[in-house]
Amino acid sequence: MALAPDTVVLIHGLWMTSRSWERWADRYAARGLRVVASPWPGLEGEVEQLRADPTPIAEQSIGEIADHYDRLIRGLPKPPLIMGHSFGGLIAQILVDRGLGAAAVGVHPAAPKGVLKLPLSTLRSGFSILRNPSNRHRAVPFTADDFHYAFGNTLDRRESDRAWERYAVPGSGRVLFEGAFANLDPHSPARVDTGRHDRAPLLLLAGSADHVVPPSVVRGTAALYQRSRALTAYHEFAGRSHFTVGQPGWEKVADYALDWAVRAAALPREVTIAREAPRR
């Protein structure tokens, strides 16, 4: 019998660093888990350093980020729980597709290739990068105004600006372009085999007030997994923005994610391969 996971790997998203997980990391550590919140390659510095010199951010790509966490997870003594926010949620799905993890949670996850409809709010959130094709090879600043629309829309402006000051960094144009145009690329790094039956259980979380990854996008991702008999679940929280990992009330989301992942990881693998369609 496999031992219960004792480690959770937290993967941050675009425009953020591993600092964004600081509250979740402390909460999970208090529950006795080893927490690994490694930053994307090139994002090892503090927020203030990366704003001053965002050069390493421009070199990031979805494939290189996924490979980084692949190596990290394979180096652990046993399969961990994997949680990813935003583009980190897409990376979590890629890692599960590679056979990694005991259970995974995508927190307002960016969509893999195959989700065809992107709402206007999603496009507007990334407009500072997507408006200029040459930004594909740049690290593009994320202003306080950008943050307030994309992340802090449920906060008053003063709270949003404080969160922007503490957490936001420029965004990788290459990563956003790879995600936004995945359906036009036959070799997209955002491709996931959503029909696999032999993967770890997967939970997809959405928030009703999210501008970057609205519930319709997360539901579209969940629909792709209907071809798989592996355990897939969908849950939507009312009033949660894309800043759900730090927005007031984050504890409820963090606890739901961990409790689901722990329960799912404890199930025998033959139980997690359901006979009926995945639950959403």
N, C-alpha and C positions, 0 to 999 in steps of 0.2 A: 504494500500500500504506500502511495506517495506521501511524503511528509507535507504538512500544511505550509503554504508560503509564509516566510518570515520577513520578506522584503517587498517593498513597493517602489517601483521606478516611476518617477514623475517627469513628464516631457512637456516643456513649455511650448508656447506658440509664437507666431510671427509678431514682431513689435514688442516682444517681452524677453526676459531672461529668466533663469531659474529662480531669481528672487521672487517672482510672482507666486511661487508655491510656498513661501515662507510660513504662512499660517497653517496650511494643510500639512506641511512637513512636521511642524511642532505637534500638531494634533495627532498625527499618525504615530510619531515617535512616542508620545505619551501612552499610546495603546500597545506599546511593546514591539512595534515594527521597526526594522531597519529601513531608513528612507534614503533613496538614491535620487537626487535631483540634479543630475549632471546637465550642464548647459549644452546647447548646440555647438558644434565645432566653430571656433572663432568668437564665441560669446563668453569666454572664460573670465573676462574682466567685469568690473562693476559697471552699473548703468552709467555713472558719471564718466568713466573712462571711454565707454563705447560711444557716447554722444560726442566726446571730444575727438575721437578717432574711430569712425565707423568702418574703416577700410576692410577689416576682416569679414564684416557682414556681407559685403558685396560678393564674396566668393562662395557663399553657401548655395547648396542645392538640395532638393528633396532626397535624392539618392545618397548623397554623402551624409546627410543627417541620419537617415535610416541605417546606413552602414555603421555609423558611430554607435548608435544604441544597440544594434545587433551584436557588435563586439563586446560591448559592456555587459549585456544580458547573458551572453554565452560564457562570460567569465565568472558568473555567479555560481555558487554551489548548487542551487536548485532553481527551478522556474519561479520568477517573481510575479506579483501582480503588476500590471502595466497600466498607467493612467496618462492620458495625453489631452491637453487643452488646445482647441483650435487646430492649427497645423500639427501640433503635437498629437492631436487625436487621429489625424490621418497617418502620422508615423506609427502610432500604436496599431492601427489596422494593418499596415504593411508588415509590422513585426509579427503580428498574430498569423498573417498569411504565410510567413516564413516558418511557422511552427513554434514560435517562441511564446513564453508566458503561460501562467497557470490560469489567468483570467485577465480581461482587459476592459477598460472603460474609456470611451471617447467623450470628453466633456465639451459639448458644443463643437464637435469635430468638423474640420474642413472636409469637403466631400472628395471621395476617390473618383477616378475616371468612371463615367457612366451616369452621373447625376447631371441631367441635361439643362435643368432650369435654374438659373441664378437670379434671385430677386434683385430689384433695383437697389435696395439697401445694401446688399452685398457688394455690388459694383461701386456704389458710392463710397463705401468704407475703404476700398482699395484704390480709389480714383487718383490719389496723390502719386501712386506708382504707375497704375495702368494707363494714365493719360498720355504718357510719353514712352514709346517703344524702346528708346535708349536707356530707360531706367532698368531694363532687364539686367544690365551689368553694373548696377549701382546700389548703394545703400541709401535709401531715401528717407529724409527726416520725417518724423511723425509728430506733428504739432499738437499743441494743447487743444486746438479746435478739432483736429482729426480725432484725437482720443475721445473728446467729449461726445462726438457723434457715434463713433464706432464702439467704444467701450463704456464710457461714463454716462450714457443717456438716461440711466435711472438715478443718477446722482445729481445734486445741485452743482453748479459750476465750480464753486470753491472746493468741494470734495473731489470732483473730477480732476481739477488741476493739481491737487495734492497727490492723487493717485498717479497722474501722468508724470509728475516730477519724480516720484519714487520708482516707477516701474518701466516706463516706456523708453524704447530705443528705436533708432531708424530701422526700417524694414528692408529685407532682402528682395530686390526686384526680381531676381531669378526665381526664388521660391514662389513668389506670388504669381508670376507669369506661368510657371510650370503648372501650378494648381488651376489657374483661371482658364488655361487653354488646353487642359488635359485631354478633352474630348476630340481635339484636332490633331493630336500627336499619337501615331500608332505605336510608338515606343515610350509612352508617357511613364515617368517614374511614379506617377500617382495611381498607377494601375494596381488593383487588388483583385485576387481571385475570390470573389464574394460567394462563389458556389462551393467552396471547400466544405466537406463534412468533418474533417479531422483536425479542426482548429480548436483553440481554447474558447470558452464562453466570452461573449462580447456584449457589453451594455453601451447604448448610445443615449446620451443625455442632451436635452434641448432646453432652451429658455424662451418664454413667450415674448420677451422684450429685446431679444438679441438682434442687432442690426447686421452683424457680420455673417453669422451663420444662423439664420432664422429657423424656426421649427420645420418649415417646409423643406429646407435643405437636409436636415437631419432625418426627416421622414423619408425623403428620397433616397438617402443612403441606406436606411433600414430596409427599404423595398428591394434594393439590390441583393440583400442577403436572403430574400425569400427562397432562392434556389438552394440554399444550404440547409441541411438538417441539424447543423450545430446550433447550440443555444445562442439566440440573439434576442436582446430585449431593448425596448425603447421606453424612455420616461421623460416627461416634460414638466418643468417647474414653472409656475406662474410668476411673472414679474422679474425674471432673471435676465440680465444683460450679458454681453460678451465678457464683461468683467466679473463673471460669476465666481471666480476663484477668490476675489477680494471684496466684492460687493457685500454690504451688510446682509447677514443671513447665510453666509458662505458655509457655516458649520453644518447646516441641514443638508446641503449638497454634498459636502465632503463625507459626512457620515453615511448618506445613502449610497454613494459610490463605493465606499469601502465595505460596507455591510453586504452589498450585493456581490461584490467581487470575492469576498471571503466565502460566502455561501456557495457561489457558483464553483469556485476552485475546489471546494470540499466534496462536490458531487463526483461519483464515479464517472469516468469518461463515457461509458455506455449510456448513462442517464442524460448527459449533456448533448448527446446526439439524438435529437428528438425525432419521432416518426412523423409528426405533423409539421406544418410550416412554422417558422420562427415566430415567437411572440413579439408583438410590437405595442 
